[in-house]
Amino acid sequence: MTEDRCRLVLIVPDIADAADCATVVGDALRGGDVASVIIPQYGRDDQSFQKIAEALVPVIQAAGAAALVVDNSRVAGRVKADGLHITGNAEALAEAVEKHTPKLIVGGGNAMDRHHALEMGEAQPDYVFFGKLDGDIKPEAHSKNIALGEWWSAMIEIPCIVMGGTDPSSAVPVAEGGVEFVALGKAVFGEPGQAAAIVARVNAELDEKAPRFEA
């Protein structure tokens, strides 16, 4: 575990078949250190989503990562996930924190600016997420999210995750801002056959270039 520098968070791709999805994610996790894996519902009904989450959670946990289900506490409970990722506003995040901690990790995002981020921080979540889960639309991470992450990490003790871009190397500029976690989706899963190699490469780049946290 590389706790003394920025670590990788993966966002599960939209793959309809539960077994295929678990295989792809499992392959990526073989590439090296991943702190957590976020599992979005992608508009599926609860039954279909639960089937995918049931296949994913044991694979994620066996790799030593935390499995975080997006916005669905019922499914999170049924599949014994480690936590909940809330995409709603500060109120939704506060409600989830009150209801589910410390049994589950509860964090979330959608903080568009410093004011909203601080509102989310008041709920004392386990982390705050800067960016959108599907916000990896350009090779680089969004400059606004990098700036928010850098500001937050310098000011606030609650860890943050910043969304990266479609280029795996986008993790490095995010890490250089001093944040605890960088999230990658398409950068890792755009070519599923290369996912393990990409995770290994990102970890190697972070080992080399990411600043170290003070103990």
N, C-alpha and C positions, 0 to 999 in steps of 0.2 A: 504494500500500500504506500502511496506517495502522498501522505497527509500534509506534507510541508510545502506543497505547491498546488496550483490550480489543477483540478481533476475533471475528467470527462463525464458528461451526462449524455445518454443517448435517447433519442425520440423514436419510438417504434414506427416503422413505415406502415402505410395503408395496404396490408396484404390480407385478402379476404379469407384464405384458407388457414385455419388455426395451426395445423402442423407445419405448413410452409413458413408461416410467420415465425414460429418458434425456432425452426431450423436456421433461418436467416439471422435472427437476433442471437441465437446461441453461437453461430459462427463468428459474429462480430465480437462477442464477449471473450472468445478464445484469443483475441488479439492483444489482451493486456488489461490494465487497470481501468475499470469503469465504476464510478461512485454509485450511480443510480440510472434506472431506465424508466422513462415516462411513457405510459400506455394510453394514447388517445382513443376515444370511442369512434371517431370518424363517421358519425351519423348512423351507426348501426343500432338496431334494437338491442335491449338489454340481454336477451338470450344469446344472440350472436356475439355480442361483445364479451359476455361472460365466458363463452366457449374459447375465444381467443385468449382472454386473460388467464384462464385456467391452464392453457398450454404454455403461456409465457412465464408466469410467476415462478414456477419451480426452476425453470432454466436460468432465470435472472438471479434468483436467490442462490442457486448452486454455484454461480460464478462469483458470489460475494458482493453482489450489487443489491441495492434496494429497489423493489418494484413499486412504482408509484402510478396509481390509476387516476385518470383525469375525470374529475367532476362527478364520479358515480360511487357514492359511499356504500351503496348496497352491493354492487359488484365487488368493490374493494374488500368488503367483509367476507363475502362468500368465497373468494379465491385466496383469502389470507394474504393479501398484498401488504407491503410494509407501510404504505402511505397513500395520501390523496394529494393530487395536484389540482388546485382550484384556479380556473381561468377567469372567474368573475371579479367583481369589484371588491373593495376593502370590506364591505359589509358581509359579502358571501364568504370571504376568507376568515373574518372574525367568527362567524357562525360555525364554520367547519373546525376552527381551532378549539372553540369552546366545547364542541360536541365530541371531537375525536382524539384530542391529545390528552394524555401522553400515549394512549394505546397505538395511535398511528402517527407517522410523520405527516405533518400538514404544512404545505407551502403553496405559493401561488404567484401569479403574475398579472400582467396586463397593466403594469404601472407605466403610464405614458410620460410622467414627469416626476420631479422631485416631490411635489406636494402629494401626489397619489401614492408614491412609494412610502413616504413617511406615514400616511394613513394606514397603509398595509402593515407597516412595521409596528404600529400601535397594538395590533392584534397579537404580537409576539409569535408569528409563525416560525417554522423551522428554517425557512428560507424565503427569499423574494426572487421572483423571476423577471428579468428584463427582456422584453421582446415578446413575440408570439410564437407558439409552437410550430406554426407553419410559416414563420417569418424569414426562413432561409431562401430568399428569392434571388439574391445576388451572391457572387463569389465571396465577398467580404461580409463581416458582421456589420449591422447598421451602426453608424458612428454615434447616433444618439444613445443607443443601448450601451455601447462601450463607455461613453462618457458618464452615463448614469451609474453603471457598475463601478467605475473608478471612484466616483464621488461617494457612493454608498459604502464601499469597502473601506474608505479612509475615515468615514464618520460613524458607521453603525456596526455593532457586533454581530447582528444577525447575518448569516452567510447569504450570498446571492449567486444566482445562476444567470449568465448572459447568453442569449441565443447567438450562435455563430452563423456563418454563411454556408454556401454550397461547396466552397473550397476547404478541404481539411486543414490547410495552413491558416485559415481564418481563426483557428483556436489560439494562435500565438499572440496576435494583437489584443485579443480579449484578455488573455492571461496576464499580459504585461500591465494591464490596469490594476492588478492586485486582487482580482476577484477570486472567489473560492472554486467556482465551477463554470465550465463552458459547455453549452448544449449543442450537439450536432445531430442532424437528421439526414437530409439528403446527401450531405458531405460523406457520410459513412455508408448509407444504404442505396445511393444512386447506382452503384455497381455492386450488387449483393455478393458476387463471387470474390470481390476484393475487400469486403468489410473487415475481416480480421487483420489484413495487411495495413489497412488505413488506420484502424485503432492502434496498431503497434507503432505506426509512423507518427501519429499525433502524440502518443505518449513519449516517444523518443524526442520529438520537437519540444514538448513541454519540459521534459527532463533537462534539456539543453538550455532553453531560453526563458522559461517561466521564472519570475522572482520567487524566492523562498520566503515563507511566512516566518515571523518570529515566534518562538515557542511561548 
